[in-house]
Amino acid sequence: MCLPALTASSAYRALEAHAAEASKWHMRELFEADDGRCARFSAEAAGLLLDYSKNRIGDATLGLLMALARDRQLEARRDAMFAGEKINNTEHRAVLHTALRLPRGRSLIVDGQDVVKEVHAVLERMAAFTERVRSGAWRGHGGAAITDIVNIGIGGSDLGPEMVCRALRPFVHPRLSMHFVSNVDGHDMDAVLARLDPATTLFIVASKTFTTRETMLNAGTARSWFLRHGPESALAQHFVAVSTNADAVAAFGIDTANMFPFWDWVGGRYSVWSAIGLPVALAVGFDRFSEFLAGAHAMDEHFRGAPLERNLPVLLGMLGVWYRNFLACPSISIAPYHQDLSQFAVYLQQLDMESNGKRVTRGGEPAGVQTGPIVWGDVGTNGQHAYFQLLHQGTDVTPVDFIAALKPAHGLEGHHLVLLANCFAQAEAFMKGKTADEVRAELQAQKLGSNEIEALVPHRTFPGNRPSNMIVFDALTPATLGALIALYEHKVFVQGTIWDINSFDQWGVELGKVLARNIEAELGGEAKPGMHDCSTNALIARARAAGVR
C-alpha cells in the first residue's frame, strides 16, 4: 500500500513551520545554553556511539521528526521487511539481506522455504572452501599454494567485497594478496594481471546470471590469460564462481561444485553478506567473516527493537530527511578518520544513491520532494587538505558524518593521537565557526594595523553552524564494521520509507547499458550506424576512424 503525498502530512507541515524557526538558531549558542546537550543527543548500539548533538536540532525538532516517521508507518514497514514481505514492489521480491546474517537455528519462511537453512548451507560450503585455500590444501596446477585472489565483478559484486577487505586489512592472511577488477576498461585488468603468477592465482567470477557484460568480458580476458600459461584442464583449480547459472559456469570451465549461489531477494549493493562476500571470507578467515555477520545482526536487532527516539538508523535517517527536505542541503560528506576505510564513502555512494536516487514514489507518482542526497567524501585528514575549505566557508551547507576508531590497528607512536585530534577539532570547528570579533582579536595580537585587520576579517571568519554526526567505536574489527555497514543500510531504508520510494530496485542503470550494446556493434563494424543524434554519430565515426577495437 502506497502512502499519501509526503507534503500533505500534518507532521511534514509542522516540520516546515519548525524549520523556519530553527533556521535562526546557531549551534554555538545551543551548546552554550545547555551543558547536557551531548548526553541528551547521543545513543549507542552494537558497539557504536552516535553523537548527533552537533546538529541544528532541539528537543522539539526530534519530536517532530519522530512524529513524521510514525506518520509514514516506519515501524510497520520495517517489520514487513524483516518478515520477508515483498516490499520491492516493482520486482515483486522480498528484501532479505538481514536474513543473510541471522544466526543458525533461527527460521524465516519465504515462499514456503526456510531461507535461514538455505543461507547456512551456503555458508558451510564457503567455510570449507575458505579453509582449503587459506591452509594451502587448495593448490594451483603447478602444485603451489594460492597467493593471489582476484575478484571479478561490478557494482555490488565489487564495491562491498573490496571495501570490506581493505577495511579489515590487519586481519588478512599474510600469504594472500587480494585484487579486484570491475571496470570494463582494459587498463584495470591489465594492471592487475601484470602483477600475478598464473600458477598461484585464484579468480572469483561474481555474476548471478553469469551474463553481466562487464564481468564476463573481464572473466573471459582472465581465462584467456590463464590459458596462455596453463592447460584448460586446470581452469577448475584457478576459477570459482558466485552465480546461479550452473550451465554457463560449467561451459566456462568452472566445476559447479565450486559455484556459490545467492538469491534474488539479495540486492547487489546489499550482498556482501552473501556468497558475494567470499573474497572477504578468504581474506580474513571464516571465523572473522562470521563476526562480521554477527556485528550486522546486532545492528539489525537494535533497529527492530529500539524505540525510534533511541534508534541509531532512525536518528541518522531522520536527520538526513531534516537537512534534505527542510534545510535545503543537497549532499552529505562522509569523513572516516581511518585509512582502512578509504573505500567506505565510495561504497556508501552506491548504497544510498542507487537505492534512493528516485524521482517517483512506489506508486509511480512524482515524489514531490527532494529525495536521495549526493553522497561523497574521503578519509581524514586527506579531505581536510582537499575540500574542507568548501565545507567550512562555501556557500552550501553540507552535513558531515565523521567516523573514528578510538584504538588503532598499528603501533606507530603519536599518529592516532594526532588523527583523533584532527577529527574532533574539525567537528567542533564546523559547529562553532569563528566570529569577526574573534578574528579581530587574533589579528590584533599579531600587531597588524587596523586597515589590514578589517581587510582580512571577511576572509578569516567562519560562519560555523555546519552540522555533523560523530560515529565512534572502540576499534575497527569485523564486528564493528558489520554494525557500521548495517547502520547505513537501515538509514537508507528509513529515508526511502519517508519518501515512499522503492529503495531496492535500480532501473536507472539500465538505459545506458541497452544503448551501449547497440553502439558496441556499430563501433565494431558489425552493424550500420543507427538513428542517433548528431553528437553520438560524430563520436562513433571518430572512434572508428581511430581504429577502436
C-alpha positions as CSV (number, residue, x, y, z in Angstrom):
1,M,0.0,0.0,0.0
2,C,1.4,3.4,-1.0
3,L,1.4,6.4,1.2
4,P,-0.3,9.7,0.7
5,A,1.8,12.6,-0.6
6,L,4.5,13.5,1.9
7,T,3.8,17.2,1.7
8,A,0.1,16.5,2.7
9,S,1.2,15.1,6.0
10,S,0.4,17.3,9.0
11,A,3.7,16.1,10.5
12,Y,5.5,17.4,7.4
13,R,3.8,20.7,7.6
14,A,4.7,21.1,11.3
15,L,8.3,20.5,10.4
16,E,8.2,23.1,7.7
17,A,6.9,25.6,10.2
18,H,9.5,24.5,12.8
19,A,12.3,24.8,10.2
20,A,11.6,28.5,9.7
21,E,12.3,28.9,13.4
22,A,15.2,26.5,13.6
23,S,17.0,28.3,10.7
24,K,17.6,31.2,13.1
25,W,19.5,29.0,15.6
26,H,23.2,28.8,15.9
27,M,24.6,25.7,17.4
28,R,27.3,27.6,19.3
29,E,24.5,29.3,21.3
30,L,22.7,26.0,21.7
31,F,25.8,24.4,23.3
32,E,26.5,27.4,25.5
33,A,22.9,27.3,26.9
34,D,22.8,23.6,27.5
35,D,25.6,21.6,29.2
36,G,23.5,18.4,28.9
37,R,23.1,18.6,25.1
38,C,25.7,16.0,24.2
39,A,24.3,13.4,26.7
40,R,20.8,14.0,25.5
41,F,21.6,13.8,21.8
42,S,23.8,10.7,21.9
43,A,22.9,7.0,21.6
44,E,24.8,3.7,21.5
45,A,24.2,0.2,20.0
46,A,26.1,-2.7,18.6
47,G,29.5,-1.2,19.7
48,L,28.8,2.2,18.0
49,L,28.3,5.5,19.6
50,L,26.4,8.1,17.7
51,D,26.9,11.7,18.9
52,Y,24.4,13.8,17.0
53,S,24.5,16.8,19.3
54,K,26.2,18.9,16.6
55,N,23.1,19.2,14.5
56,R,20.7,22.0,14.0
57,I,18.1,20.5,16.2
58,G,16.4,20.8,19.6
59,D,14.1,18.6,21.6
60,A,11.1,19.8,19.6
61,T,12.9,19.0,16.3
62,L,13.5,15.4,17.4
63,G,9.9,15.0,18.5
64,L,8.5,16.3,15.2
65,L,10.9,14.1,13.2
66,M,9.8,11.0,15.1
67,A,6.1,12.0,14.6
68,L,6.8,12.1,10.8
69,A,8.5,8.7,11.0
70,R,5.4,7.3,12.7
71,D,3.1,9.1,10.3
72,R,4.9,7.4,7.4
73,Q,4.4,4.0,9.1
74,L,8.1,3.4,9.5
75,E,7.7,0.7,12.2
76,A,5.2,-1.3,10.2
77,R,7.3,-1.1,7.0
78,R,10.4,-2.1,8.9
79,D,8.6,-5.1,10.3
80,A,7.4,-6.1,6.8
81,M,10.9,-6.1,5.5
82,F,12.2,-8.3,8.3
83,A,9.2,-10.6,7.9
84,G,10.0,-11.3,4.2
85,E,7.1,-9.4,2.7
86,K,7.7,-8.4,-1.0
87,I,8.4,-4.8,-0.3
88,N,10.3,-4.4,-3.5
89,N,7.1,-3.8,-5.4
90,T,8.5,-3.2,-8.9
91,E,10.2,-6.5,-9.0
92,H,7.8,-8.4,-6.7
93,R,10.6,-9.5,-4.3
94,A,11.3,-9.7,-0.7
95,V,14.2,-7.7,0.7
96,L,16.2,-10.0,3.0
97,H,19.8,-9.0,3.3
98,T,19.1,-9.1,7.0
99,A,18.4,-12.9,6.7
100,L,21.9,-13.4,5.5
101,R,23.2,-12.6,9.0
102,L,20.6,-14.5,11.0
103,P,22.2,-17.0,13.4
104,R,21.9,-20.7,12.8
105,G,18.8,-22.1,14.4
106,R,16.6,-19.2,13.5
107,S,13.8,-19.7,11.0
108,L,12.3,-17.4,8.3
109,I,9.8,-18.9,5.8
110,V,9.5,-17.1,2.5
111,D,7.5,-18.7,-0.4
112,G,7.5,-22.0,1.5
113,Q,11.3,-22.1,2.0
114,D,13.2,-21.6,5.2
115,V,15.7,-19.1,3.9
116,V,17.9,-19.3,7.0
117,K,18.6,-23.0,6.3
118,E,19.5,-22.2,2.7
119,V,21.8,-19.3,3.9
120,H,23.7,-21.5,6.3
121,A,24.0,-24.3,3.8
122,V,25.9,-21.9,1.5
123,L,27.9,-20.5,4.5
124,E,29.0,-24.1,5.3
125,R,30.3,-24.5,1.8
126,M,32.1,-21.2,1.9
127,A,33.7,-22.1,5.2
128,A,35.0,-25.4,3.8
129,F,36.4,-23.8,0.7
130,T,37.9,-20.9,2.6
131,E,39.7,-23.3,4.9
132,R,41.2,-25.3,2.0
133,V,42.6,-22.1,0.3
134,R,43.9,-20.5,3.5
135,S,45.5,-23.7,4.7
136,G,47.3,-24.3,1.4
137,A,45.4,-27.6,0.8
138,W,43.9,-26.0,-2.4
139,R,46.7,-25.9,-4.9
140,G,47.3,-24.4,-8.3
141,H,48.0,-26.6,-11.3
142,G,51.8,-26.5,-10.6
143,G,51.3,-27.7,-7.0
144,A,51.9,-24.4,-5.3
145,A,49.5,-22.8,-2.8
146,I,47.4,-19.8,-3.8
147,T,49.0,-16.5,-3.2
148,D,46.7,-14.1,-5.1
149,I,42.9,-13.9,-5.3
150,V,41.2,-11.8,-8.0
151,N,37.5,-10.9,-7.6
152,I,35.9,-10.1,-10.9
153,G,32.6,-8.4,-10.5
154,I,30.9,-5.0,-10.8
155,G,28.7,-2.8,-8.7
156,G,27.6,-4.6,-5.6
157,S,29.7,-7.6,-6.6
158,D,32.8,-5.5,-6.3
159,L,32.3,-2.4,-4.1
160,G,31.3,-4.3,-1.0
161,P,33.9,-7.0,-1.0
162,E,36.7,-4.6,-1.9
163,M,35.7,-2.1,0.8
164,V,35.5,-4.7,3.5
165,C,38.8,-6.4,2.5
166,R,40.5,-3.0,2.7
167,A,38.8,-2.1,5.9
168,L,39.9,-5.4,7.6
169,R,43.4,-5.2,6.2
170,P,45.1,-6.1,9.5
171,F,43.2,-9.4,9.6
172,V,44.1,-10.6,6.1
173,H,46.0,-13.8,5.7
174,P,49.7,-12.9,5.3
175,R,50.1,-15.2,2.3
176,L,47.2,-13.8,0.4
177,S,47.0,-10.7,-1.7
178,M,43.5,-9.5,-2.7
179,H,42.8,-7.9,-6.1
180,F,39.5,-6.5,-7.5
181,V,38.7,-5.9,-11.2
182,S,35.4,-4.3,-12.1
183,N,35.9,-1.7,-14.8
184,V,35.3,-2.8,-18.4
185,D,38.3,-0.5,-19.2
186,G,41.1,-2.9,-20.1
187,H,43.5,-0.8,-18.1
188,D,42.0,-2.2,-14.9
189,M,42.5,-5.8,-15.8
190,D,45.9,-5.2,-17.5
191,A,47.3,-3.6,-14.3
192,V,46.2,-6.5,-12.2
193,L,47.3,-9.3,-14.5
194,A,50.8,-7.7,-14.7
195,R,51.3,-8.4,-11.0
196,L,50.2,-12.1,-11.0
197,D,51.7,-15.5,-11.3
198,P,49.0,-17.7,-13.1
199,A,50.3,-20.8,-11.2
200,T,49.3,-19.3,-7.8
201,T,46.3,-17.1,-8.7
202,L,42.6,-17.9,-8.0
203,F,39.9,-16.0,-9.8
204,I,36.4,-15.5,-8.4
205,V,33.8,-14.6,-11.1
206,A,30.8,-13.0,-9.4
207,S,27.7,-12.7,-11.6
208,K,24.4,-14.1,-10.5
209,T,23.3,-14.8,-14.1
210,F,26.8,-15.3,-15.5
211,T,25.9,-12.9,-18.3
212,T,26.8,-9.5,-16.8
213,R,28.5,-7.8,-19.8
214,E,31.4,-6.1,-18.0
215,T,32.1,-9.0,-15.7
216,M,32.0,-11.7,-18.4
217,L,34.3,-9.7,-20.6
218,N,36.8,-9.3,-17.8
219,A,36.4,-13.0,-16.9
220,G,37.0,-14.0,-20.5
221,T,40.1,-12.0,-20.6
222,A,41.4,-13.6,-17.4
223,R,40.6,-17.0,-18.8
224,S,42.5,-16.3,-22.0
225,W,45.4,-15.0,-20.0
226,F,45.5,-18.1,-17.8
227,L,45.3,-20.5,-20.8
228,R,48.4,-18.9,-22.3
229,H,50.2,-20.2,-19.2
230,G,48.3,-23.3,-18.1
231,P,46.2,-26.1,-19.5
232,E,42.5,-25.9,-20.0
233,S,42.1,-28.9,-17.6
234,A,43.5,-26.7,-14.8
235,L,40.8,-24.0,-15.1
236,A,38.8,-25.5,-12.3
237,Q,41.8,-25.1,-10.0
238,H,42.1,-21.4,-10.7
239,F,38.5,-20.2,-11.2
240,V,35.4,-20.4,-9.0
241,A,32.0,-18.7,-9.4
242,V,29.5,-16.8,-7.3
243,S,26.4,-17.4,-9.5
244,T,23.2,-19.4,-10.0
245,N,23.7,-20.3,-13.7
246,A,25.2,-23.7,-13.5
247,D,25.2,-24.4,-17.2
248,A,27.1,-21.2,-18.1
249,V,29.5,-21.7,-15.2
250,A,30.3,-25.3,-16.4
251,A,30.7,-24.1,-20.0
252,F,33.3,-21.5,-18.8
253,G,35.3,-24.4,-17.3
254,I,34.4,-24.0,-13.7
255,D,33.5,-27.0,-11.6
256,T,29.9,-26.4,-10.4
257,A,30.9,-27.9,-7.1
258,N,32.8,-24.6,-6.7
259,M,29.8,-22.4,-7.6
260,F,28.4,-20.5,-4.6
261,P,24.8,-19.3,-5.1
262,F,22.8,-16.4,-3.7
263,W,19.1,-15.3,-4.1
264,D,17.0,-12.8,-5.9
265,W,15.9,-11.3,-2.6
266,V,19.5,-10.1,-2.2
267,G,20.1,-6.8,-4.0
268,G,23.7,-6.3,-5.3
269,R,24.5,-3.4,-3.1
270,Y,23.3,-5.4,-0.1
271,S,25.0,-8.7,-1.0
272,V,28.4,-8.6,0.8
273,W,26.9,-10.7,3.5
274,S,26.2,-13.5,1.0
275,A,28.4,-15.6,-1.2
276,I,29.4,-12.3,-2.8
277,G,31.5,-11.9,0.4
278,L,33.6,-15.0,-0.5
279,P,36.7,-12.8,-1.0
280,V,36.2,-11.4,2.5
281,A,36.0,-14.9,4.0
282,L,39.1,-15.9,2.1
283,A,41.0,-12.8,3.2
284,V,40.2,-12.8,6.9
285,G,39.0,-16.3,7.5
286,F,35.5,-17.7,8.0
287,D,35.5,-17.1,11.8
288,R,36.1,-13.4,11.3
289,F,33.6,-13.4,8.5
290,S,31.1,-14.8,11.0
291,E,32.0,-12.0,13.4
292,F,31.3,-9.6,10.6
293,L,27.8,-11.1,10.1
294,A,27.2,-11.0,13.8
295,G,28.0,-7.3,14.1
296,A,25.5,-6.6,11.3
297,H,22.9,-8.8,13.1
298,A,23.4,-6.9,16.3
299,M,22.5,-3.7,14.5
300,D,19.5,-5.4,12.9
301,E,18.2,-6.4,16.3
302,H,18.7,-2.8,17.5
303,F,16.9,-1.4,14.5
304,R,14.0,-3.8,15.0
305,G,13.6,-3.3,18.7
306,A,14.8,0.1,19.9
307,P,12.4,3.0,20.4
308,L,12.6,5.4,17.5
309,E,14.0,8.1,19.7
310,R,17.0,6.0,20.7
311,N,17.3,4.0,17.4
312,L,20.6,4.8,15.6
313,P,19.5,4.1,12.0
314,V,16.2,6.1,12.6
315,L,18.1,9.0,14.1
316,L,20.6,9.1,11.3
317,G,17.9,8.7,8.7
318,M,15.6,11.3,10.0
319,L,18.4,13.8,10.5
320,G,19.1,13.3,6.8
321,V,15.5,14.0,5.9
322,W,15.6,17.1,8.1
323,Y,18.5,18.5,6.1
324,R,17.4,17.3,2.6
325,N,13.8,18.4,2.8
326,F,13.6,21.2,5.3
327,L,17.0,22.9,5.4
328,A,17.9,22.6,1.7
329,C,21.1,20.6,2.0
330,P,21.6,18.6,-1.3
331,S,24.6,16.5,-0.2
332,I,26.3,14.7,2.6
333,S,30.0,14.2,3.1
334,I,31.4,11.0,4.7
335,A,34.7,11.5,6.6
336,P,36.1,8.3,8.1
337,Y,39.2,9.1,10.1
338,H,40.7,5.7,9.4
339,Q,42.8,4.9,6.3
340,D,41.5,1.4,6.2
341,L,38.0,2.9,5.5
342,S,39.3,4.5,2.3
343,Q,36.6,2.9,0.2
344,F,33.8,3.5,2.6
345,A,32.5,6.7,1.0
346,V,32.5,5.1,-2.4
347,Y,30.6,2.1,-1.0
348,L,28.0,4.4,0.5
349,Q,27.6,6.2,-2.8
350,Q,26.2,3.1,-4.4
351,L,24.2,2.0,-1.3
352,D,22.5,5.4,-0.9
353,M,22.4,6.9,-4.4
354,E,21.4,3.7,-6.2
355,S,18.8,3.0,-3.5
356,N,17.1,6.4,-3.1
357,G,18.1,8.2,-6.3
358,K,14.4,8.0,-7.4
359,R,12.0,10.7,-8.6
360,V,8.8,8.7,-8.3
361,T,7.1,7.0,-5.4
362,R,6.3,3.3,-5.1
363,G,3.0,4.1,-6.8
364,G,4.6,5.8,-9.7
365,E,3.7,9.3,-8.8
366,P,6.2,12.2,-8.6
367,A,7.9,12.2,-5.2
368,G,7.0,15.9,-4.7
369,V,10.1,16.5,-2.6
370,Q,13.8,16.2,-2.9
371,T,14.9,12.6,-2.3
372,G,18.3,10.8,-2.1
373,P,21.2,13.2,-1.3
374,I,24.5,13.3,-3.2
375,V,27.0,11.2,-1.1
376,W,30.7,11.9,-1.3
377,G,33.8,12.1,0.8
378,D,37.3,10.7,1.6
379,V,39.4,9.8,4.6
380,G,40.6,12.4,7.1
381,T,43.0,14.0,7.1
382,N,43.2,14.0,3.3
383,G,39.8,15.6,3.0
384,Q,40.9,18.5,5.2
385,H,43.5,19.4,2.7
386,A,41.3,19.0,-0.3
387,Y,37.6,20.1,0.0
388,F,37.1,21.0,3.7
389,Q,37.6,24.7,2.6
390,L,34.3,24.5,0.8
391,L,32.7,22.7,3.8
392,H,33.8,25.5,6.2
393,Q,33.4,28.6,4.1
394,G,31.5,27.7,1.0
395,T,28.0,28.9,0.1
396,D,26.3,25.4,0.5
397,V,25.9,23.7,3.8
398,T,26.9,20.1,3.7
399,P,26.3,17.9,6.7
400,V,29.3,15.6,7.6
401,D,29.4,12.1,9.1
402,F,32.7,11.7,11.0
403,I,33.7,8.1,11.7
404,A,36.5,7.2,14.1
405,A,38.0,4.3,16.0
406,L,39.4,5.1,19.4
407,K,42.2,2.4,19.1
408,P,44.4,1.9,16.0
409,A,45.4,-1.4,14.4
410,H,49.0,-0.2,14.3
411,G,51.7,0.5,16.9
412,L,53.1,3.7,15.4
413,E,53.7,6.2,18.2
414,G,51.8,9.5,18.1
415,H,49.9,9.0,14.8
416,H,46.5,8.1,16.3
417,L,46.5,10.9,18.8
418,V,47.0,13.5,16.0
419,L,44.4,11.8,13.9
420,L,41.7,11.9,16.6
421,A,42.6,15.4,17.5
422,N,42.0,16.5,13.9
423,C,38.7,14.6,13.7
424,F,37.3,16.1,16.9
425,A,38.6,19.5,16.1
426,Q,37.0,19.6,12.6
427,A,33.6,18.7,14.0
428,E,34.0,21.4,16.7
429,A,35.1,24.0,14.1
430,F,32.2,23.2,11.8
431,M,29.8,23.7,14.8
432,K,31.4,26.8,16.4
433,G,33.0,28.6,13.5
434,K,34.9,31.8,14.2
435,T,33.3,35.2,14.7
436,A,34.5,38.5,13.3
437,D,35.3,39.7,16.8
438,E,37.4,36.6,17.4
439,V,39.3,37.1,14.2
440,R,40.0,40.8,15.1
441,A,41.3,39.8,18.5
442,E,43.6,37.2,16.9
443,L,44.9,39.7,14.4
444,Q,45.4,42.4,16.9
445,A,47.5,40.0,19.0
446,Q,49.7,39.7,15.9
447,K,50.2,43.5,15.9
448,L,48.6,44.1,12.5
449,G,47.3,47.5,11.6
450,S,43.6,48.2,11.8
451,N,43.1,48.6,8.0
452,E,44.8,45.3,7.3
453,I,42.8,43.7,10.0
454,E,39.5,44.9,8.6
455,A,40.5,43.7,5.1
456,L,41.3,40.2,6.4
457,V,38.3,39.8,8.7
458,P,35.8,38.6,6.0
459,H,38.3,36.0,4.7
460,R,39.1,34.6,8.1
461,T,35.6,34.5,9.5
462,F,34.0,31.1,9.7
463,P,30.2,31.0,9.9
464,G,30.0,27.8,11.8
465,N,26.6,26.2,12.4
466,R,27.7,23.4,10.0
467,P,26.1,20.2,11.1
468,S,27.9,16.9,11.7
469,N,27.4,13.4,13.3
470,M,30.2,11.6,15.1
471,I,30.2,7.8,14.9
472,V,32.8,6.4,17.3
473,F,33.7,2.8,18.1
474,D,36.5,1.1,20.1
475,A,38.4,-0.4,17.2
476,L,37.7,-1.3,13.6
477,T,37.0,-5.1,13.9
478,P,34.9,-7.4,11.7
479,A,32.0,-7.0,14.2
480,T,32.1,-3.2,14.4
481,L,32.5,-2.9,10.6
482,G,29.4,-5.2,10.2
483,A,27.4,-3.0,12.5
484,L,28.6,0.2,10.8
485,I,27.5,-1.0,7.3
486,A,24.2,-2.3,8.6
487,L,23.6,1.1,10.3
488,Y,23.8,2.8,6.9
489,E,21.8,0.1,5.2
490,H,18.9,0.8,7.6
491,K,19.4,4.6,7.4
492,V,18.8,4.3,3.6
493,F,15.6,2.2,4.3
494,V,14.3,4.8,6.8
495,Q,14.7,7.6,4.3
496,G,13.2,5.6,1.5
497,T,10.2,4.9,3.7
498,I,9.7,8.6,4.5
499,W,9.8,9.4,0.8
500,D,7.7,6.4,-0.1
501,I,10.1,5.3,-2.8
502,N,11.3,1.7,-3.6
503,S,14.9,1.7,-2.3
504,F,15.5,-1.8,-3.7
505,D,15.3,-1.5,-7.5
506,Q,17.7,0.3,-9.8
507,W,16.1,0.8,-13.2
508,G,18.3,3.9,-13.7
509,V,21.4,1.8,-14.5
510,E,19.7,0.0,-17.4
511,L,19.1,2.6,-20.2
512,G,22.7,3.4,-20.9
513,K,23.6,-0.3,-20.9
514,V,21.0,-1.1,-23.5
515,L,22.2,1.7,-25.8
516,A,25.8,0.7,-25.3
517,R,25.1,-2.8,-26.8
518,N,23.9,-1.1,-30.0
519,I,26.8,1.3,-30.2
520,E,29.2,-1.5,-29.4
521,A,28.1,-3.3,-32.6
522,E,28.4,-0.1,-34.6
523,L,31.9,0.7,-33.3
524,G,33.0,-2.8,-34.2
525,G,31.6,-2.6,-37.7
526,E,29.0,-5.4,-37.1
527,A,26.1,-3.0,-37.6
528,K,25.5,0.2,-39.6
529,P,25.3,3.4,-37.6
530,G,21.8,3.7,-36.1
531,M,19.4,6.6,-35.6
532,H,21.5,8.6,-33.1
533,D,21.8,12.3,-32.5
534,C,24.5,14.1,-34.5
535,S,26.8,14.2,-31.5
536,T,26.7,10.5,-30.9
537,N,27.1,9.8,-34.6
538,A,30.2,12.0,-34.8
539,L,31.7,10.3,-31.8
540,I,31.1,6.9,-33.3
541,A,32.7,7.9,-36.6
542,R,35.7,9.4,-34.9
543,A,36.3,6.3,-32.8
544,R,36.0,4.1,-35.9
545,A,38.5,6.3,-37.7
546,A,40.9,5.9,-34.8
547,G,40.7,2.1,-35.3
548,V,38.9,1.3,-32.0
549,R,38.6,-2.4,-31.3
